[in-house]
Amino acid sequence: QLQLVESGGGLVQAGGSLRLSCAASGSIFRIALMGWYRQAPGKQRELVATLNRAGSTNYANAVQGRFTISRDNAKNTVYLQMNSLKPEDTAVYYCNANMVTLNYWGQGTQVTVSS
């Protein structure tokens, strides 16, 4: 079973930056799709960004041009660089590993952006 541990969340002022990390307990090299999702209070969990095994990325319109997803296979870690943060980016951010037949989630890390 794959375990995912997120880190890097915190409190930041609007316009600031944070980098989230997702450390996997095993190899991520062959995982079909790694992704970041977020859930704000009272809202459903939504996709933020995904990165497939071939290196193709997909971003939610709300974060396009501000967030960047990347992976370091040697470290079994996926990152989410978040720039120009806005108060509406406040949420719990979750890491996801989609292995087609299996789907894993981390415990989440809180990101709070103050205005």
C-alpha positions in Angstrom: 0.0 0.0 0.0 1.3 3.4 -1.0 1.4 6.1 1.7 1.5 9.8 0.8 2.6 12.5 3.2 2.0 16.2 2.3 4.0 19.1 3.8 4.7 22.7 3.2 1.4 24.3 4.0 1.0 27.3 6.2 -0.2 30.9 6.5 0.9 33.3 3.8 -0.1 36.8 2.7 -1.9 37.4 -0.6 0.7 37.6 -3.4 3.1 35.3 -1.6 4.3 31.8 -2.5 4.4 28.3 -1.0 5.8 25.0 -2.2 3.9 21.9 -1.2 5.6 18.5 -1.1 4.1 15.0 -1.3 6.5 12.2 -0.3 5.5 8.7 -1.3 6.5 5.6 0.6 7.3 3.8 -2.6 8.4 4.5 -6.2 6.3 6.9 -8.1 8.0 6.2 -11.4 5.3 4.0 -12.8 2.3 5.8 -11.3 0.0 6.8 -14.1 -1.2 10.1 -12.7 -0.1 12.2 -9.7 -2.2 15.1 -8.7 -3.0 17.8 -6.2 -6.5 18.5 -5.1 -8.0 21.0 -2.6 -11.0 21.4 -0.5 -12.2 24.6 1.0 -14.7 24.8 3.9 -18.2 24.0 2.7 -17.0 23.1 -0.8 -16.3 19.9 -2.7 -12.8 18.7 -3.3 -11.6 20.0 -6.6 -8.7 19.3 -8.9 -5.8 21.7 -8.8 -3.2 20.1 -11.0 -2.1 16.7 -12.4 1.0 15.3 -13.9 1.1 12.0 -15.8 3.9 9.5 -16.3 4.9 11.1 -19.6 5.3 14.5 -18.1 2.1 16.1 -19.3 0.4 18.5 -17.0 -3.2 19.7 -16.5 -4.3 22.7 -14.4 -7.5 24.1 -13.1 -8.4 27.4 -14.7 -8.2 29.1 -11.4 -4.5 28.3 -10.9 -3.3 28.2 -14.5 -0.2 30.4 -14.8 0.3 30.6 -11.0 0.9 27.0 -9.9 3.3 24.5 -11.2 3.3 20.7 -10.5 6.5 18.7 -10.8 7.9 15.4 -9.7 11.3 14.0 -8.6 11.2 10.3 -9.3 14.5 9.8 -7.5 13.0 11.2 -4.3 9.6 9.8 -4.9 8.2 13.2 -4.3 5.7 15.4 -6.1 5.7 19.2 -5.7 3.2 22.0 -6.1 4.8 25.4 -6.5 2.2 28.1 -5.7 2.9 31.7 -6.6 0.8 34.8 -6.5 -1.5 33.2 -3.9 -5.0 34.6 -3.4 -7.3 34.4 -0.4 -9.5 32.1 -2.5 -6.7 29.6 -2.7 -7.3 28.9 1.0 -8.0 25.2 1.4 -6.7 21.8 2.6 -4.5 20.5 -0.2 -4.4 16.8 -0.9 -1.9 14.7 -2.8 -3.3 11.9 -5.0 -1.7 8.9 -6.7 -3.9 7.3 -9.4 -2.7 3.9 -10.3 -5.8 3.2 -12.4 -7.1 0.3 -10.3 -5.9 1.8 -7.1 -6.2 5.4 -5.8 -4.3 6.8 -2.9 -4.7 10.0 -0.9 -2.6 11.9 1.6 -3.9 13.3 4.8 -3.8 16.9 3.5 -2.0 20.1 4.4 -3.7 23.4 5.2 -2.9 26.5 3.1 -4.3 29.8 4.4 -3.9 33.0 2.4 -4.6 36.2 4.2 -5.8 39.3 2.4 
